[in-house]
Amino acid sequence: TLQREDYLNNPSADLSNSVLEAVATLQTELDLLSREVAGDDAAQTQVAGAKDAVSHFSTTFEQVVEQTVQQEDRLGTLQKSTNDLEASCSVRCSS
């Protein structure tokens, strides 16, 4: 989806929430569709496959979000350490 692509290009909490809301809406619509096609084995099989795919996507996307947050945290720690080291060196080097 476009929202997913937006998140992947510019990760943010708002965009991840938008994607997860869209997934939840799709899951709800598939649940409704599943009830509507009750009794039609072929249609039920197709809807079940779609539900499985959406569920798998949701799980994978949540993992991507978690890993992105962890990566941002690590990058922040690295940047702080680098800044601290530069500050320490400039104090010692100028003495």
Backbone as JSON, one array per atom type, in Angstrom:
{
  "sequence": "TLQREDYLNNPSADLSNSVLEAVATLQTELDLLSREVAGDDAAQTQVAGAKDAVSHFSTTFEQVVEQTVQQEDRLGTLQKSTNDLEASCSVRCSS",
  "N": [[0.83, -1.19, 0.0], [0.27, 2.36, -0.35], [0.62, 3.74, 2.04], [2.25, 2.0, 3.47], [4.57, 2.09, 1.9], [5.21, 4.8, 2.24], [5.83, 4.73, 4.98], [8.09, 3.04, 4.96], [9.87, 4.6, 3.54], [10.1, 6.85, 5.13], [10.18, 6.41, 8.17], [7.88, 6.66, 10.84], [6.01, 7.09, 13.88], [3.37, 7.89, 13.46], [2.91, 7.16, 10.76], [3.29, 4.38, 10.91], [1.19, 3.7, 12.58], [-0.95, 4.42, 10.92], [-0.7, 2.53, 8.87], [-1.13, 0.16, 10.32], [-3.75, 0.61, 11.19], [-5.08, 0.59, 8.73], [-4.65, -2.06, 8.01], [-6.08, -3.35, 10.05], [-8.65, -2.49, 9.38], [-8.93, -3.75, 6.91], [-8.82, -6.42, 7.76], [-11.2, -6.55, 9.21], [-13.06, -6.1, 7.16], [-12.59, -8.39, 5.64], [-13.46, -10.32, 7.45], [-16.2, -9.74, 7.47], [-16.78, -10.29, 4.79], [-16.21, -12.98, 4.75], [-18.36, -14.01, 6.23], [-20.39, -13.36, 4.49], [-19.94, -15.01, 2.32], [-20.45, -17.48, 3.24], [-21.03, -20.9, 2.96], [-20.29, -21.1, 0.35], [-17.86, -22.88, -0.75], [-15.52, -22.5, -2.37], [-15.25, -19.71, -2.45], [-15.01, -19.2, 0.27], [-12.56, -20.42, 0.77], [-10.85, -18.79, -0.72], [-11.18, -16.34, 0.62], [-10.27, -17.07, 3.15], [-7.59, -17.53, 2.54], [-6.82, -14.94, 1.85], [-7.21, -13.68, 4.32], [-5.27, -14.99, 5.84], [-2.97, -14.09, 4.52], [-3.08, -11.33, 5.02], [-2.9, -11.33, 7.79], [-0.32, -12.41, 8.09], [1.16, -10.39, 6.8], [0.63, -8.27, 8.59], [1.89, -9.15, 10.96], [4.55, -9.3, 10.07], [4.99, -6.62, 9.34], [4.72, -5.35, 11.84], [7.0, -6.4, 13.08], [8.98, -5.22, 11.49], [8.56, -2.53, 12.16], [9.23, -2.6, 14.9], [11.93, -3.36, 14.75], [12.94, -1.19, 13.34], [12.57, 0.9, 15.16], [14.31, 0.01, 17.18], [16.73, 0.17, 15.77], [16.86, 2.94, 15.32], [17.13, 3.79, 17.98], [19.63, 2.67, 18.61], [21.24, 4.04, 16.79], [20.93, 6.64, 17.75], [22.22, 6.36, 20.23], [24.81, 5.79, 19.36], [25.42, 8.18, 17.99], [25.35, 10.0, 20.13], [27.47, 9.03, 21.69], [29.58, 9.44, 19.92], [29.52, 12.24, 19.72], [30.09, 12.88, 22.4], [32.67, 11.83, 22.59], [34.01, 13.42, 20.71], [33.74, 15.9, 21.95], [35.18, 15.46, 24.29], [37.7, 14.99, 23.26], [38.25, 17.45, 22.03], [38.46, 19.11, 24.25], [40.66, 18.03, 25.59], [42.58, 18.12, 23.58], [42.88, 20.8, 23.09], [44.1, 21.71, 25.32]],
  "CA": [[0.0, 0.0, 0.0], [0.99, 3.63, -0.37], [0.99, 4.06, 3.42], [3.41, 1.17, 3.82], [5.73, 2.66, 1.2], [5.54, 6.04, 2.94], [6.5, 4.38, 6.23], [9.41, 2.49, 4.67], [10.72, 5.7, 3.08], [10.25, 7.84, 6.19], [9.52, 5.77, 9.32], [7.39, 7.47, 11.96], [4.93, 6.44, 14.63], [2.08, 8.2, 12.81], [2.75, 6.34, 9.56], [3.11, 2.97, 11.28], [-0.19, 3.58, 13.07], [-1.85, 4.47, 9.76], [-0.64, 1.23, 8.2], [-1.78, -0.85, 11.17], [-5.19, 0.87, 11.14], [-5.57, 0.12, 7.43], [-4.65, -3.52, 8.08], [-7.2, -3.73, 10.91], [-9.86, -2.28, 8.58], [-8.98, -4.82, 5.93], [-9.18, -7.65, 8.46], [-12.63, -6.45, 9.52], [-13.79, -6.28, 5.91], [-12.48, -9.8, 5.27], [-14.36, -11.06, 8.35], [-17.56, -9.55, 6.94], [-16.87, -11.02, 3.53], [-16.23, -14.41, 5.1], [-19.74, -14.35, 6.61], [-21.24, -13.21, 3.31], [-19.74, -16.12, 1.37], [-20.67, -18.75, 3.96], [-21.73, -21.88, 2.14], [-19.59, -21.21, -0.94], [-16.55, -23.4, -0.35], [-14.44, -21.89, -3.14], [-15.11, -18.34, -1.99], [-14.5, -19.25, 1.64], [-11.14, -20.76, 0.67], [-10.16, -17.58, -1.17], [-11.21, -15.35, 1.71], [-9.37, -17.57, 4.2], [-6.23, -17.27, 2.06], [-6.58, -13.51, 1.96], [-7.09, -13.38, 5.74], [-3.95, -15.47, 6.27], [-1.96, -13.19, 3.95], [-3.15, -10.06, 5.75], [-2.36, -11.6, 9.12], [1.13, -12.55, 7.94], [1.68, -9.05, 6.54], [0.54, -7.5, 9.82], [2.95, -9.62, 11.85], [5.84, -8.9, 9.49], [5.1, -5.17, 9.44], [4.98, -5.02, 13.25], [8.4, -6.72, 13.32], [9.76, -4.17, 10.83], [8.44, -1.33, 12.99], [10.01, -2.81, 16.11], [13.35, -3.34, 14.4], [13.28, 0.18, 12.95], [12.69, 1.66, 16.41], [15.55, -0.42, 17.81], [17.83, 0.71, 14.99], [16.92, 4.37, 15.61], [17.68, 3.91, 19.33], [21.07, 2.38, 18.54], [21.86, 5.15, 16.07], [20.96, 7.76, 18.69], [23.28, 6.07, 21.21], [26.08, 5.94, 18.65], [25.64, 9.6, 17.74], [25.67, 10.63, 21.4], [28.81, 8.61, 22.06], [30.5, 10.13, 19.01], [29.56, 13.65, 20.14], [30.8, 12.92, 23.68], [34.08, 11.59, 22.3], [34.54, 14.62, 20.05], [33.82, 16.96, 22.96], [36.27, 15.09, 25.18], [38.95, 15.16, 22.52], [38.5, 18.88, 21.81], [38.88, 19.68, 25.53], [42.02, 17.55, 25.85], [43.48, 18.53, 22.5], [43.11, 22.25, 23.16], [44.84, 22.01, 26.55]],
  "C": [[0.87, 1.24, 0.0], [1.45, 4.01, 1.04], [2.21, 3.27, 3.86], [4.67, 1.72, 3.17], [6.17, 3.96, 1.86], [6.3, 5.74, 4.22], [7.92, 3.89, 5.95], [10.38, 3.57, 4.22], [11.0, 6.73, 4.17], [9.54, 7.34, 7.44], [9.11, 6.79, 10.4], [6.26, 6.71, 12.64], [3.58, 6.67, 13.96], [1.85, 7.31, 11.58], [2.57, 4.87, 9.9], [1.7, 2.75, 11.81], [-1.2, 3.6, 11.93], [-1.88, 3.14, 9.03], [-1.38, 0.18, 9.02], [-3.29, -0.64, 11.23], [-5.8, 0.37, 9.83], [-5.63, -1.41, 7.41], [-5.83, -4.01, 8.92], [-8.53, -3.57, 10.16], [-10.02, -3.39, 7.56], [-9.36, -6.15, 6.58], [-10.67, -7.68, 8.8], [-13.47, -6.7, 8.27], [-13.74, -7.74, 5.45], [-13.35, -10.68, 6.17], [-15.8, -10.96, 7.87], [-17.76, -10.35, 5.66], [-16.94, -12.53, 3.77], [-17.64, -14.86, 5.47], [-20.67, -14.3, 5.39], [-21.12, -14.39, 2.36], [-19.91, -17.48, 2.04], [-21.49, -19.69, 3.06], [-21.11, -22.06, 0.76], [-18.14, -21.59, -0.63], [-15.39, -22.72, -1.07], [-14.18, -20.46, -2.66], [-14.55, -18.29, -0.58], [-12.99, -19.55, 1.66], [-10.33, -19.53, 0.25], [-10.1, -16.52, -0.07], [-10.27, -15.78, 2.84], [-7.92, -17.34, 3.8], [-5.86, -15.81, 2.18], [-6.4, -13.1, 3.43], [-5.73, -13.81, 6.28], [-2.85, -14.53, 5.77], [-1.92, -11.86, 4.69], [-2.59, -10.22, 7.15], [-0.84, -11.7, 9.09], [1.77, -11.19, 7.69], [1.71, -8.22, 7.81], [1.66, -7.86, 10.78], [4.32, -9.15, 11.36], [6.03, -7.4, 9.62], [5.38, -4.74, 10.88], [6.44, -5.32, 13.62], [9.31, -5.66, 12.69], [9.73, -2.89, 11.66], [9.31, -1.46, 14.23], [11.51, -2.73, 15.82], [13.81, -1.94, 13.99], [13.45, 1.06, 14.19], [13.99, 1.3, 17.12], [16.77, 0.16, 17.09], [17.98, 2.21, 15.25], [17.5, 4.62, 17.0], [19.19, 3.69, 19.33], [21.82, 3.51, 17.84], [21.97, 6.37, 16.97], [22.07, 7.58, 19.72], [24.64, 6.26, 20.57], [26.41, 7.41, 18.4], [26.0, 10.34, 19.02], [27.09, 10.29, 21.83], [29.86, 9.31, 21.2], [30.63, 11.6, 19.41], [30.33, 13.8, 21.45], [32.3, 12.74, 23.47], [34.72, 12.8, 21.64], [34.7, 15.75, 21.06], [34.99, 16.69, 23.9], [37.61, 15.33, 24.51], [39.26, 16.64, 22.33], [38.95, 19.57, 23.09], [40.32, 19.29, 25.8], [43.01, 18.06, 24.8], [43.79, 20.0, 22.56], [43.88, 22.65, 24.4], [46.33, 21.98, 26.35]]
}
